[in-house]
């Protein structure tokens, strides 16, 4: 799969445009700056077919309303995070506007689900810890992992937010470390990395594997 990265919002979320076919583009974690996302799609003649959320925190979903005004496409999120992501529980400074619950477009995703469009397939891997419904999206054909805020280069997502759970995170990290080392990791924030590099150098991964 091809990957285009757009840095969005105050918290510098990596919004990803992922596709094999330019007519079948997944938008992963549209954190903010909907106009930048739309202009990138249009400048590259890309047509989105679904919006995928690695988790529900406001910094990862705050372009949703504006995107749905332009594109009436399915929205994929876990039930665990959908329960609070579109409520005042999900407000914090810099993201005052609560996104509307996309009732007619939302589709609940679960561990093991495959999200398909054309020749593109992403497998859902439930990785709670940063939030109860956090997931990663796995491109098995291309050995790519879209990790949300579960795994970063040299670090991991925080577990001290409401709904965070270090014990759950530890189990999620163990699950990710079972992937082949050549998998390229595209995190929710920061630079890309690989499973092999994190297995050898990330103190959190080393801790859970010890």
Buried (B, 14 or more C-beta within 10 A) or exposed (E): BBBBBBEBBEBEBBBBBBBBBBEBBBBBBBBBBBEBBBEBBEEEEBBBBBBBBBBBBBBBBBBBBBBBEBBEBBBBBBEBBBBBBBEEEBEEEEBEEBBEBBEEBBBEBEEEBEBEBEEBBBBBBBBBBBBBBBBBBBBBEBBBBBBBBBBBBBBBBBBEEEBBBEEBBBBBBEBBBEBEEEBBBBBBBEEBBBBBBBBEEBEBBBEBEE
